[in-house]
Amino acid sequence: MGEESATAKGGTALASLALSGQKSGAIVQDDWTQDADAFAEIAAQLRSYFDGKLTRFDIEYVTSGSEFQQQAWKAVETIPYGTTTSYGRLAEQIGTPRTAVRAAPHTEGTTP
């Protein structure tokens, strides 16, 4: 999902990213408009990342969500390319219980 943006590359800010059939993924609504061209820049960056050519995204995204969710997403952004971390480490980083961090991207109306 995306939202039009005058400042985003390609004109679309990413609002949600999910794979078809993914648990907690967005469900297409009747009033949504399909426009593959709006996501061309985002798709190109994702392809480049999975091809091993891109290590940092330059994608504008919608920053809706609770203060907690935004803290969790900012913590995720600090994970260096090619490394992994745990929910426990992210929780420590933002000072919240581990189970809360796991729930952050799955709360209704969020930006995963």
Accessible surface in RSA format (square Angstrom, percent):
REM  Atomic radii and reference values for relative SASA: ProtOr
REM  Chains: A
REM  Algorithm: Lee & Richards
REM  Probe-radius: 1.40
REM  Slices: 20
REM RES _ NUM      All-atoms   Total-Side   Main-Chain    Non-polar    All polar
REM                ABS   REL    ABS   REL    ABS   REL    ABS   REL    ABS   REL
RES MET A   1    84.27  43.6  53.82  35.6  30.45  72.5  52.44  44.6  31.83  42.2
RES GLY A   2    30.32  37.4   0.00   N/A  30.32  37.4   0.82   2.3  29.50  66.1
RES GLU A   3    94.66  54.3  89.04  67.4   5.62  13.4  33.51  64.8  61.15  49.9
RES GLU A   4   171.86  98.7 143.46 108.5  28.39  67.6  56.59 109.5 115.26  94.1
RES SER A   5    22.43  19.0   9.25  12.3  13.18  30.4  14.01  29.8   8.43  11.8
RES ALA A   6   115.11 105.8  63.31  97.7  51.80 117.8  75.73 106.7  39.37 104.3
RES THR A   7   118.00  83.9  85.01  86.2  32.99  78.6  80.93 108.7  37.07  56.0
RES ALA A   8    10.64   9.8   0.49   0.7  10.15  23.1   1.81   2.5   8.83  23.4
RES LYS A   9   115.01  56.1  98.97  60.7  16.05  38.2  69.14  62.2  45.87  48.9
RES GLY A  10    59.27  73.1   0.00   N/A  59.27  73.1  29.44  80.8  29.83  66.8
RES GLY A  11    31.08  38.3   0.00   N/A  31.08  38.3  23.96  65.7   7.13  16.0
RES THR A  12     9.21   6.6   7.75   7.9   1.46   3.5   3.80   5.1   5.41   8.2
RES ALA A  13     5.36   4.9   5.36   8.3   0.00   0.0   5.36   7.6   0.00   0.0
RES LEU A  14    20.02  11.1  20.02  14.3   0.00   0.0  20.02  14.1   0.00   0.0
RES ALA A  15    12.29  11.3  10.85  16.7   1.44   3.3  10.85  15.3   1.44   3.8
RES SER A  16     7.04   6.0   5.50   7.3   1.54   3.6   1.04   2.2   6.01   8.4
RES LEU A  17    82.17  45.8  72.21  51.7   9.95  25.0  73.33  51.5   8.84  23.8
RES ALA A  18    40.39  37.1  10.31  15.9  30.08  68.4  12.42  17.5  27.97  74.1
RES LEU A  19   141.09  78.6 135.84  97.2   5.25  13.2 137.86  96.8   3.23   8.7
RES SER A  20   125.02 105.6  82.27 109.8  42.76  98.5  56.60 120.5  68.43  95.9
RES GLY A  21    84.43 104.1   0.00   N/A  84.43 104.1  44.16 121.2  40.27  90.2
RES GLN A  22    82.76  46.3  61.64  45.0  21.13  50.3  30.22  64.3  52.55  39.9
RES LYS A  23   182.44  89.0 164.66 101.0  17.78  42.3 117.76 106.0  64.68  68.9
RES SER A  24    73.62  62.2  23.11  30.8  50.51 116.4  22.90  48.8  50.72  71.1
RES GLY A  25    19.47  24.0   0.00   N/A  19.47  24.0   5.85  16.1  13.62  30.5
RES ALA A  26    51.13  47.0  14.51  22.4  36.62  83.3  26.05  36.7  25.08  66.4
RES ILE A  27   135.01  76.8 126.69  94.4   8.32  20.1 129.94  93.6   5.07  13.8
RES VAL A  28   120.75  79.5 100.86  91.3  19.88  47.9 100.86  87.6  19.88  53.9
RES GLN A  29    86.94  48.6  81.97  59.9   4.97  11.8  21.01  44.7  65.93  50.0
RES ASP A  30   159.47 111.7 122.00 121.4  37.47  88.6  43.93 103.4 115.54 115.2
RES ASP A  31   125.08  87.6  91.86  91.4  33.22  78.5  49.93 117.5  75.15  75.0
RES TRP A  32    99.86  40.1  74.18  35.9  25.67  60.3  59.27  31.6  40.58  65.8
RES THR A  33   123.72  88.0  92.19  93.5  31.54  75.2  65.15  87.5  58.58  88.6
RES GLN A  34   175.86  98.3 140.67 102.8  35.19  83.8  55.60 118.4 120.25  91.2
RES ASP A  35    70.36  49.3  62.48  62.2   7.88  18.6  20.19  47.5  50.17  50.0
RES ALA A  36    79.93  73.5  60.58  93.5  19.35  44.0  68.09  95.9  11.84  31.4
RES ASP A  37   121.09  84.8 108.74 108.2  12.35  29.2  29.11  68.5  91.98  91.7
RES ALA A  38    24.71  22.7  16.59  25.6   8.12  18.5  22.67  31.9   2.04   5.4
RES PHE A  39    60.71  30.4  60.53  37.5   0.18   0.5  60.71  36.8   0.00   0.0
RES ALA A  40    57.95  53.3  49.20  75.9   8.75  19.9  55.69  78.4   2.26   6.0
RES GLU A  41    55.13  31.7  50.48  38.2   4.65  11.1  10.05  19.4  45.09  36.8
RES ILE A  42     7.48   4.3   7.44   5.5   0.04   0.1   7.44   5.4   0.04   0.1
RES ALA A  43    33.44  30.7  30.10  46.4   3.34   7.6  32.75  46.1   0.69   1.8
RES ALA A  44    44.43  40.9  38.36  59.2   6.07  13.8  39.73  56.0   4.70  12.4
RES GLN A  45    16.22   9.1  14.70  10.7   1.53   3.6  14.58  31.0   1.64   1.2
RES LEU A  46    37.14  20.7  37.08  26.5   0.07   0.2  37.14  26.1   0.00   0.0
RES ARG A  47   147.19  61.8 143.07  72.9   4.11   9.8  72.23  98.7  74.96  45.4
RES SER A  48    31.49  26.6  28.77  38.4   2.71   6.2  19.64  41.8  11.85  16.6
RES TYR A  49    74.21  34.6  69.56  39.6   4.65  12.1  25.96  19.5  48.25  59.5
RES PHE A  50   156.77  78.4 124.23  76.9  32.54  84.7 126.80  76.9  29.97  85.8
RES ASP A  51    96.15  67.4  65.26  65.0  30.89  73.0  15.17  35.7  80.98  80.8
RES GLY A  52    51.03  62.9   0.00   N/A  51.03  62.9  22.91  62.9  28.13  63.0
RES LYS A  53   162.77  79.4 126.06  77.3  36.72  87.4  83.24  74.9  79.54  84.7
RES LEU A  54    41.98  23.4  41.23  29.5   0.75   1.9  41.98  29.5   0.00   0.0
RES THR A  55    80.67  57.4  64.27  65.2  16.40  39.1  34.29  46.1  46.38  70.1
RES ARG A  56   185.29  77.8 173.95  88.7  11.34  27.0  65.26  89.2 120.03  72.7
RES PHE A  57    83.30  41.7  61.53  38.1  21.78  56.7  61.54  37.3  21.76  62.3
RES ASP A  58    83.03  58.2  76.72  76.4   6.32  14.9  29.23  68.8  53.80  53.7
RES ILE A  59    32.55  18.5  13.06   9.7  19.49  47.0  17.41  12.5  15.15  41.1
RES GLU A  60    64.76  37.2  51.02  38.6  13.74  32.7  36.05  69.7  28.71  23.4
RES TYR A  61    81.90  38.2  70.69  40.2  11.21  29.2  53.04  39.9  28.85  35.6
RES VAL A  62    27.18  17.9  21.54  19.5   5.64  13.6  27.05  23.5   0.14   0.4
RES THR A  63    84.08  59.8  72.27  73.3  11.81  28.1  39.83  53.5  44.25  66.9
RES SER A  64    54.36  45.9  44.14  58.9  10.22  23.5  44.84  95.5   9.52  13.3
RES GLY A  65    31.82  39.2   0.00   N/A  31.82  39.2  10.62  29.2  21.20  47.5
RES SER A  66    58.18  49.2  43.33  57.8  14.85  34.2  51.91 110.6   6.27   8.8
RES GLU A  67   137.43  78.9 123.79  93.7  13.64  32.5  53.59 103.7  83.84  68.5
RES PHE A  68    59.00  29.5  55.10  34.1   3.91  10.2  55.93  33.9   3.08   8.8
RES GLN A  69     8.69   4.9   8.69   6.4   0.00   0.0   1.58   3.4   7.11   5.4
RES GLN A  70    55.34  30.9  54.47  39.8   0.87   2.1  10.10  21.5  45.24  34.3
RES GLN A  71    77.17  43.2  73.48  53.7   3.68   8.8  21.93  46.7  55.24  41.9
RES ALA A  72     3.59   3.3   2.47   3.8   1.12   2.5   3.24   4.6   0.35   0.9
RES TRP A  73    30.81  12.4  29.44  14.2   1.37   3.2  29.97  16.0   0.84   1.4
RES LYS A  74   132.36  64.6 130.35  80.0   2.02   4.8  76.28  68.7  56.08  59.7
RES ALA A  75     3.65   3.4   0.62   1.0   3.04   6.9   2.88   4.1   0.77   2.0
RES VAL A  76    74.33  48.9  69.91  63.3   4.42  10.7  69.91  60.7   4.42  12.0
RES GLU A  77    89.33  51.3  67.36  51.0  21.98  52.3  44.14  85.4  45.20  36.9
RES THR A  78    84.02  59.8  59.28  60.1  24.74  59.0  62.89  84.5  21.13  31.9
RES ILE A  79    53.01  30.2  33.73  25.1  19.28  46.5  36.01  25.9  17.00  46.1
RES PRO A  80    88.18  64.3  75.71  69.0  12.47  45.3  86.49  71.4   1.69  10.5
RES TYR A  81   110.46  51.6  78.26  44.5  32.20  83.8  64.43  48.4  46.03  56.7
RES GLY A  82    73.01  90.0   0.00   N/A  73.01  90.0  33.84  92.9  39.17  87.7
RES THR A  83    72.70  51.7  53.13  53.9  19.57  46.6  57.14  76.7  15.56  23.5
RES THR A  84   126.25  89.8 103.91 105.3  22.34  53.2  75.31 101.2  50.94  77.0
RES THR A  85    49.79  35.4  19.78  20.1  30.01  71.5  15.73  21.1  34.07  51.5
RES SER A  86    47.67  40.3  40.15  53.6   7.52  17.3  40.78  86.8   6.89   9.6
RES TYR A  87    85.28  39.8  81.59  46.4   3.69   9.6  45.66  34.3  39.62  48.8
RES GLY A  88    17.12  21.1   0.00   N/A  17.12  21.1  16.37  44.9   0.74   1.7
RES ARG A  89   150.69  63.3 145.30  74.1   5.39  12.8  48.73  66.6 101.96  61.8
RES LEU A  90    13.26   7.4  13.19   9.4   0.07   0.2  13.26   9.3   0.01   0.0
RES ALA A  91     4.67   4.3   4.53   7.0   0.14   0.3   4.53   6.4   0.14   0.4
RES GLU A  92   143.10  82.2 116.53  88.2  26.58  63.3  49.12  95.0  93.98  76.7
RES GLN A  93   102.94  57.6  65.90  48.2  37.04  88.2  39.12  83.3  63.82  48.4
RES ILE A  94    36.40  20.7  11.31   8.4  25.09  60.5  19.28  13.9  17.13  46.5
RES GLY A  95    68.61  84.6   0.00   N/A  68.61  84.6  35.38  97.1  33.23  74.4
RES THR A  96    32.08  22.8  17.91  18.2  14.16  33.8  12.49  16.8  19.59  29.6
RES PRO A  97    93.84  68.4  80.87  73.7  12.97  47.1  93.23  77.0   0.61   3.8
RES ARG A  98   135.26  56.8 129.35  65.9   5.91  14.1  36.51  49.9  98.74  59.8
RES THR A  99   104.95  74.6  98.19  99.5   6.76  16.1  77.74 104.4  27.21  41.1
RES ALA A 100    30.74  28.3  23.29  35.9   7.45  16.9  30.70  43.2   0.03   0.1
RES VAL A 101     4.25   2.8   2.49   2.3   1.76   4.2   2.49   2.2   1.76   4.8
RES ARG A 102   118.50  49.8 115.49  58.9   3.00   7.1  20.33  27.8  98.17  59.5
RES ALA A 103    50.95  46.8  45.64  70.4   5.31  12.1  50.53  71.2   0.42   1.1
RES ALA A 104     1.06   1.0   0.83   1.3   0.23   0.5   1.06   1.5   0.00   0.0
RES PRO A 105    42.48  31.0  36.31  33.1   6.17  22.4  36.31  30.0   6.17  38.3
RES HIS A 106   103.79  56.7  76.96  53.5  26.83  68.6  60.78  62.6  43.01  50.0
RES THR A 107    69.79  49.6  60.57  61.4   9.22  22.0  52.85  71.0  16.95  25.6
RES GLU A 108   173.15  99.4 141.65 107.2  31.51  75.0  65.12 126.0 108.03  88.2
RES GLY A 109    63.52  78.3   0.00   N/A  63.52  78.3  41.22 113.1  22.30  49.9
RES THR A 110    17.35  12.3   4.25   4.3  13.10  31.2   0.95   1.3  16.40  24.8
RES THR A 111     8.64   6.1   6.70   6.8   1.94   4.6   5.02   6.7   3.62   5.5
RES PRO A 112    70.25  51.2  32.25  29.4  38.00 138.1  52.50  43.3  17.75 110.3
END  Absolute sums over single chains surface
CHAIN  1 A     8172.5       6205.5       1967.0       4562.9       3609.7
END  Absolute sums over all chains
TOTAL          8172.5       6205.5       1967.0       4562.9       3609.7
